[in-house]
Amino acid sequence: LLNSLMGLTEHAKKQAEAAIVGGVQRRSPFVEAVGWARMGHAVQLLDDYDPSLAIQCYETSLKLMSDLKMSRGKSEAYMGLCLLYGKQGEY
């Protein structure tokens, strides 16, 4: 998260990928969900990707958190969606 906030987007993307893979390997959907939210942050900041990919990342995170019944865990993904839609002028 901090790497995205500091503009270190490539590093943030690599760490998000590692979190997603680690969550899957360890059978930890919480770690995977956080990884997807963080991937959304990185993807929306990188010019190489369409914003719809960031939305997919955030929605994946939200789905995993819903499956875990962890409503508090959804806050980071919702924050990312708010920033993305605000950046697009969709208030």
PANU-661360 format. One line per 2 residues: their letters; for each residue x, y, z of N, C-alpha, C, CB. Coordinates in steps of 0.001 Angstrom, whole numbers, plus 500000, padded with zeros to 6 digits. Each point is the difference from the previous one (the first is absolute). Glycine has a CB too. Example, Ala and Ser with C-alpha at 12.3 -4.5 7.8 and 13.67 -1.06 7.14 Angstrom:
2
AS> 513190,494310,507800,499110,501190,500000,500900,501200,500000,498108,498827,501246  501542,502223,498034,500820,501190,500060,499230,501090,500730,501184,499372,497855
//
This chain:
91
LL> 500838,498810,500000,499162,501190,500000,500880,501249,500000,498168,498751,501221  502835,501252,499622,500868,501182,500076,500748,500233,498697,500249,499621,502448
NS> 500170,499316,496893,500689,500180,498721,499087,500678,498977,501400,497968,500481  497334,501654,499494,499058,500658,499093,499822,501455,500384,498823,497828,499623
LM> 501029,502428,501663,499804,501378,500458,501218,500874,499725,498467,499143,501763  502716,500261,498221,501229,500755,499736,500349,500044,498516,500808,499352,502259
GL> 498372,500006,496905,500240,500029,498563,500967,498947,499494,499537,502377,500127  500820,496680,500708,500894,498915,499593,499147,498857,499444,501743,500654,501760
TE> 497644,499620,497101,498951,499121,499490,500501,498630,499543,498805,502040,499321  502330,497904,500030,500514,498694,499550,500313,499105,501202,500959,501079,497922
HA> 499634,499508,503099,500307,499241,501214,498700,499577,500689,502184,501264,500278  496848,499631,499753,498703,499680,500603,499329,498845,499266,499753,502387,500725
KK> 500335,497618,497954,499397,498935,499196,500673,498662,500283,499423,501672,498219  501895,498326,501868,500724,498748,500282,499648,499468,501381,501873,500749,498515
QA> 498012,500132,502464,499641,499555,501347,498567,499492,500044,501616,501646,500962  497485,498990,498292,498617,499540,499943,499922,498609,499367,499212,502388,499843
EA> 501552,497413,499079,500049,498674,499364,500478,498946,500985,500444,501077,497782  500592,499254,502972,500539,499058,500986,498961,499685,501079,502318,500887,499568
AI> 496911,500111,500834,498965,499775,501016,498898,499089,499467,500501,502249,500994  499087,497968,497769,498949,499170,499404,500472,498550,499900,499131,501987,498699
VG> 502060,497830,500762,500554,498645,499863,500185,499363,501370,501160,500668,497872  499380,500090,503069,500203,499477,501352,498695,499616,500669,502026,501401,500180
GV> 496940,499412,499631,498699,499683,500569,499412,498729,499430,499640,502406,500346  500501,497414,498351,499501,498773,499356,500792,498788,500497,499307,501322,497949
QR> 502013,498798,502059,500841,498875,500432,499753,499612,501452,501713,500733,498361  498069,500251,502487,499791,499728,501428,498533,499746,500338,501984,501415,500491
RS> 497180,498624,498465,498551,499843,500193,499472,501029,500995,500198,497544,499494  500234,503697,500295,499574,501112,500837,499251,501011,499139,501963,499653,501568
PF> 496708,500217,498345,499242,500928,499169,500093,501449,500483,498464,498126,499474  501789,502088,501822,500158,501365,500495,501243,500645,499389,498848,499365,502152
VE> 502272,499947,497880,501239,500526,499419,499818,500213,498497,501373,498824,501776  497960,500239,497571,499748,500144,498567,499132,501227,499725,500193,497508,499716
AV> 498764,502685,501093,499090,501142,499809,500734,501326,500169,498093,498597,500823  502767,501493,500186,500784,501225,500195,500917,500209,498798,499915,499722,502522
GW> 500660,499204,496982,500851,500092,498809,499245,500539,498794,501336,498101,500873  497409,501462,498952,499203,500495,498875,499686,501482,500146,499017,497725,499734
AR> 500687,502717,501484,499754,501428,500215,501249,500801,499666,498315,499469,501790  502820,500043,498654,501258,500720,499752,500389,499965,498526,500740,499437,502319
MG> 498887,499476,497005,500224,499943,498555,499138,501059,499313,500540,497522,500128  498251,502660,500362,499135,501041,499444,500621,501368,500119,498037,498626,500566
HA> 502580,501658,500587,500661,501298,500185,501113,500179,498972,499458,499946,502461  501388,499035,497416,501143,500091,499087,499538,500143,498553,501362,498621,501591
VQ> 497655,500565,498025,499531,500001,498611,499368,501339,499626,499623,497529,500152  499630,503065,500772,499369,501273,499638,501022,501125,499876,497922,499251,501155
LL> 503233,500607,499450,501040,501023,499909,500931,499809,498803,499880,500199,502464  500148,498602,496986,500866,499716,498850,499269,500338,498706,501176,498176,501290
DD> 499469,502551,497822,499377,500404,498740,499808,498836,499023,501026,502238,500322  499614,496625,499934,499947,498860,499088,498670,499259,500022,502428,499786,500310
YD> 496723,500502,500676,498785,499200,500200,498746,500844,499892,501290,498468,501462  497655,500899,498077,498689,500628,499940,499418,500052,501417,499632,499173,497608
PS> 499678,501884,502743,499418,500100,501344,499051,498852,500348,500211,502451,499783  499198,496927,499211,499092,498878,500275,500735,498831,500663,498597,500696,498036
LA> 502694,499169,501717,500766,498945,500654,500122,500264,501494,501267,499616,497876  498931,501638,502496,500049,500349,501424,498660,499692,500654,501702,501804,499537
IQ> 497206,498507,499769,498669,499701,500540,499852,498503,500221,499040,502011,498831  501425,497184,500228,499938,498537,500153,500805,499535,501203,499708,499771,497530
CY> 501453,500820,502678,500821,499650,501162,499259,500315,501294,502086,500437,498667  497351,500768,501418,499262,500390,501199,498786,499101,500225,500771,502358,499672
ET> 498507,497322,499260,498819,499142,500138,500377,498584,500435,498853,501364,498245  502293,498146,501297,500481,498696,500443,500286,500031,501492,500975,499556,497727
SL> 499666,501508,502725,500281,500158,501419,498702,500042,500809,502120,501232,499432  496912,499549,500096,498717,500116,500702,499269,498658,500073,499844,502377,499233
KL> 500215,496861,499686,499351,498671,499982,500640,499080,501020,499445,500284,497574  501877,499681,502457,500696,499139,500961,499679,500411,501435,501840,499641,498330
MS> 498143,501652,501931,499681,500476,501352,498549,499679,500357,501702,501841,499757  497391,498251,499274,498601,499628,500249,499889,498531,500346,499238,501787,498435
DL> 501489,497374,500815,499984,498563,500271,500494,499695,501406,500359,499563,497571  500590,501253,502914,500542,499830,501358,499139,500680,501066,502278,499875,498998
KM> 496698,500858,500525,499157,500782,500913,500829,500998,500810,498404,498068,500139  502517,502584,499154,500901,500987,500614,499680,501372,499423,501827,498258,500334
SR> 497079,502332,500108,499592,501281,499429,501054,501084,500223,497617,499354,500377  503068,500606,500744,501038,501003,500263,501160,499871,499007,499363,499989,502435
GK> 500875,498816,497076,501076,499772,499039,499727,500597,498632,500516,497939,501224  498261,502526,498554,499641,500583,498704,500412,501459,499869,498104,498422,499910
SE> 502272,502211,501186,500224,501450,499989,501079,500440,499021,499290,500026,502358  501798,499223,497536,501085,500416,499102,499569,499925,498542,501673,499205,501679
AY> 497597,499746,497968,499517,499878,498621,498991,501101,499681,500374,497513,500089  498737,502782,500862,499039,501091,499781,500711,501346,499887,498258,498700,501255
MG> 502789,501512,499529,500771,501234,499899,500596,500126,498598,500522,499911,502475  500060,498993,497038,500581,500015,498662,498975,500298,498925,501686,498385,500787
LC> 497120,501016,499338,498938,500278,499040,499575,501468,500061,499222,497622,500199  500672,502926,501003,499643,501420,500139,501027,500890,499319,498850,499494,502163
LL> 502419,500213,498050,501051,500805,499371,499961,499859,498484,501419,499730,502046  498369,499051,497478,499956,499762,498560,498840,500739,499357,501054,497769,500352
YG> 497746,502079,500207,498843,500674,499429,500128,501511,500112,498598,498021,500571  501965,502470,500533,500210,501439,500149,500963,500526,498953,499560,499795,502440
KQ> 501497,499449,497313,500983,500392,498989,499362,500078,498605,501815,498928,501385  497184,500242,498400,499294,499989,498704,498875,501033,499942,500552,497574,499784
GE> 499258,503142,501334,498949,501010,500044,498614,499425,500244,501380,501346,498482  498549,497401,501944,498711,499338,500267,499738,500043,501498,500256,498473,497976
Y> 499309,502680,502498,499774,500175,501431,498707,499360,500437,501286,502106,499922
//
